[in-house]
């Protein structure tokens, strides 16, 4: 058993590999979660998980829209907290990120995330999520150091670059719009396993060197695929690390994949199985069907 300080240092380094946080930021964050078995806290509520899942899926949706001369990874670093997530977003990604997240009417349907709202503070722009019946939830994601002016310019740039005509975005509306309400009565807002998507987003820096990522969802499964960058074995060993991995959150990796990771063979995929979080309140492992997270690296 390593000495406590050595174990703390190991966990700190493992977290930095997953989140990309500067040393001082991660040191402060680790101090706040001292005593926890997990150096990277999970999202504590179903609504927080859902909002973070939307962020991950938005990265998929805007992949084809980005400037391919720029790196795919949009964050300097992420800072996971139990009831929030902080993202340090690279400035040149703000416009495309806003386009992927901001709800708007599109061909009598909804593009972006219905019910997403933004507020501003001295720390940045906060993304929030209204429930299906229009009530505020506890979910929040902070875009650190993004000013209202920068956000407004991102919205204008989005119209010019992607839409071609001026559209009304719903992010500043106090309540659900009629269009959003109708959409949410007819469709599921999120077709993915929110817990697994949230856990991946909080560790996405593991794939920061990838040429691109893609996210596929089917039923309650999430498949993450990436091109170039880290080897699958390298990512896998972080994801099963007892300090920062997924297994401490009730997620299991099939035994067969453990054998592949520890062999000389490069596994083509990783199949994690997740518990089922409830639909509201504190996560307790009930309510959603069983989820699967399958990861694959392509060359």
Phi, psi and omega in degrees: 000120182296154174301150186305315182295322178293320178295320179295317179297319179297317180294321179299314180294321179295320179295317180299324178296329182274327188249339182076009184296144171300157185304314183294321179296313183289327177297316178296316181295320180293326178296321181291334181254017179300142184095344177278150178284344184243123181289336176249104183293143175279162173295131191276343183232159180296322180295320178296318177301316183296315180299317180293327175297320178297322178298314180299316181291331177295325177297326175292314187295330183263004184301319182284347185265345188286162173286114186286355172279349180255154178296149181293321191292122190269356188245145165290315177194166174238146178237102181277133174231164185299318185245016178195170174221134178249132181241126172265099189270134175293135188305320185287355177260354187297317182298310181292326177295316178299321179298321181288336186257322190291125179286143181200158177282136181213109180053047179064017174233187180248130169254158185078203184253107179298133181091358177285134178227155179235145171227159181243152176211179180294342181269344179147200179261130180253127174272132178231168185226126173277149177287174181296336177261011172093001181276147176296142174253175180275001185287137174204139175233122183265125169270098190297135172065013173275124183272161175303324179295316179296320179294317179299317178295324178296320178295317179294318179297322179300315177299316182291319189277318190249322188271317179090336175228157181289126178240155175271119174269147187264007190293342180252006178288140182288337183222172175299137174282164179300322179297317179294316181300316180296318179298315183289339174286335186260331189229157169288138180285328184226119176255073180194168175273106190296324182298313182294319178298319178296316180298322179291313181303321181291351179235018191293340178300340174304332182253019185295336181269000180290153177289325174195163170234156172226146181235126179243138179235141176207122185055240180252018179263147173234128179243126179250126180233141177218159184245131180060196180075213188293148175290151181300321181297321179297314179296317183300318183292330173290322184287344175250006177298132182295337180277317189234359187279188184272339188294333179288349181258020179083011178263136183242146175253131182303142185305322181303322181286329173302317181296321179294317181299321184272004178258182177275357180274147176271113180291143181276342180203163174235129183245099176264141176247130184248155175289176186252106178289153178284170187276354178197163178075204181286139182292129181227007177085024179222146170122320179259154173294162181304139181251160177227139174241117181242125183242141181215142176250134179247153178235000000 
